[in-house]
Amino acid sequence: MLSPHPALSPPGERGNGAGRASLLDNRVGNRDARTGDHYNPKRSQCSARAMNVSNPNPIDMSVDLAGLVLANPTMTASGTSGYSLEYAPYTDLSRLGAFTTKSITLTPRKGNPPERIVETSSGMLNAIGLANIGLERFIAEKVPELPQLGVPVIVNVAGHTIDDYLAVCARLDPIREIAGLELNVSCPNVADGLQFGTQPRMLNELVQRVREVVRRAKLIVKLSPNVTDICEPAQAAIDGGADVLSMINTFSGMVIDVNTWRPMLANNSGGLSGPAILPLAVHLVHQVYSRVAKHANVPIIGMGGVRDWRDAVQLALAGASAIAVGTALFANPDAPLEILDGLKSYLAQRGMTRWMDLVGKLELHTTGGR
Ligand SMILES: Cc1cc2nc3c(=O)[nH]c(=O)nc-3n(C[C@H](O)[C@H](O)[C@H](O)COP(=O)(O)O)c2cc1C
């Protein structure tokens, strides 16, 4: 059993309102995640677990994220596996393609009071409120541990002003243990309360300014899905100088207690993640890849509801080069490793030798509705 996840609770807090045993148990429609009944039988009759394909040709699972080469496409999603080694007792992090830290802010934050997690149908709603140890403690206590992870590390950075982001990124960029800086732009700006990620002009300015101080690390911009047309902030981030896009952050949501008539979260609203958002993530990755990122040659790290290798294949076909796993880790810390094994078997079974040959290979139907 997992103990309560460090990201969920402030020190001393017990109980998050999310039962691990039932979390993510829901299945989409009549699909079983293990057997993949929804798969087109003409195209694939395989269960990656059962296939055990012996392939004479090793499969090249490597990914090139704008010059940052990962051994394979699996990653952790920010905020779901700590800062460095906290998750190491639960899974072999050295087999990942990359590790992403929780959001780091300039000063330490306690985050929101509990309840800050509530379970939903096929997912969870969280309002952690960027609880984190702050930049200086991260550098002093966590950075020295990063090499032990054995994989490239991406540090997620959050802030409430452009100066916040600049201060954190300028300090982290020279640190060689850090391969990439991922901007969490789903934070309200103190000036007007609007999120950077939902205002393309503001986002463009933020990315341009941060780009000036990020000279060594790869600059990754994590898109918010809470917009009408996600291609606008995607384009704004690319124009501002982003090397890589990651998508998606959580969807804004609310759960109401019907007995008290109050929201379940102390923060009232929160961000929805988990299997419920997978089809939304697939759709948005497809939009950004086909309309913006492919032409600009900017790779996408896809995430949102990924639980097994089939989910990862969907995001890859839609245009994601790498796949991050977040909420699924709470129920299954080995999910990324199982996904990696499943992806290798899937590619082998189809006679493919390179992961990257799958990326963006979605074949749309050409017949529309009448
Ligand atoms: C408990 C929790 C904490 C999160 N904290 C952060 C965070 O600190 N920074 C961030 O950019 N995203 C954060 N996220 C969003 C995830 O990184 C990811 O974008 C989102 O949950 C969708 O992926 P998933 O459905 O696989 O979880 C958090 C998500 C969860 C569930």
The ligand as a Tripos MOL2 file, in Angstrom:
@<TRIPOS>MOLECULE
LIG
   31    33     1     0     0
SMALL
NO_CHARGES

@<TRIPOS>ATOM
      1 C1         -2.2410   16.3440   -6.9710 C.3       1 LIG1
      2 C2         -1.7720   17.0650   -8.2050 C.ar      1 LIG1
      3 C3         -0.8300   18.0810   -8.0810 C.ar      1 LIG1
      4 C4         -0.3880   18.7570   -9.2170 C.ar      1 LIG1
      5 N1          0.5500   19.7390   -9.0650 N.ar      1 LIG1
      6 C5          1.0280   20.3750  -10.1640 C.ar      1 LIG1
      7 C6          2.0640   21.3360  -10.0480 C.ar      1 LIG1
      8 O1          2.5910   21.5960   -8.9460 O.2       1 LIG1
      9 N2          2.4730   21.9820  -11.1830 N.ar      1 LIG1
     10 C7          1.9440   21.6950  -12.4170 C.ar      1 LIG1
     11 O2          2.3650   22.2950  -13.4190 O.2       1 LIG1
     12 N3          0.9860   20.7470  -12.5600 N.ar      1 LIG1
     13 C8          0.5150   20.0950  -11.4760 C.ar      1 LIG1
     14 N4         -0.4500   19.1250  -11.6160 N.ar      1 LIG1
     15 C9         -0.9860   18.8130  -12.9700 C.3       1 LIG1
     16 C10        -0.3060   17.5760  -13.5600 C.3       1 LIG1
     17 O3          1.0800   17.7580  -13.7160 O.3       1 LIG1
     18 C11        -0.9380   17.1980  -14.9260 C.3       1 LIG1
     19 O4         -0.7320   18.2550  -15.8290 O.3       1 LIG1
     20 C12        -2.4300   16.9260  -14.8370 C.3       1 LIG1
     21 O5         -2.7730   16.3230  -13.6080 O.3       1 LIG1
     22 C13        -2.9280   16.0280  -15.9880 C.3       1 LIG1
     23 O6         -2.2810   14.7740  -15.9880 O.3       1 LIG1
     24 P1         -2.8720   13.4630  -15.2400 P.3       1 LIG1
     25 O7         -4.3170   13.3490  -15.6130 O.co2     1 LIG1
     26 O8         -2.0150   12.3320  -15.7020 O.co2     1 LIG1
     27 O9         -2.7230   13.7220  -13.7700 O.co2     1 LIG1
     28 C14        -0.9130   18.4250  -10.5000 C.ar      1 LIG1
     29 C15        -1.8550   17.3950  -10.6050 C.ar      1 LIG1
     30 C16        -2.2770   16.7070   -9.4840 C.ar      1 LIG1
     31 C17        -3.2770   15.6050   -9.6400 C.3       1 LIG1
@<TRIPOS>BOND
     1     1     2 1
     2     2     3 ar
     3     2    30 ar
     4     3     4 ar
     5     4     5 ar
     6     4    28 ar
     7     5     6 ar
     8     6     7 ar
     9     6    13 1
    10     7     8 2
    11     7     9 ar
    12     9    10 ar
    13    10    11 2
    14    10    12 ar
    15    12    13 ar
    16    13    14 ar
    17    14    15 1
    18    14    28 ar
    19    15    16 1
    20    16    17 1
    21    16    18 1
    22    18    19 1
    23    18    20 1
    24    20    21 1
    25    20    22 1
    26    22    23 1
    27    23    24 1
    28    24    25 2
    29    24    26 1
    30    24    27 1
    31    28    29 ar
    32    29    30 ar
    33    30    31 1
@<TRIPOS>SUBSTRUCTURE
     1 LIG1         1 GROUP 0 **** ****
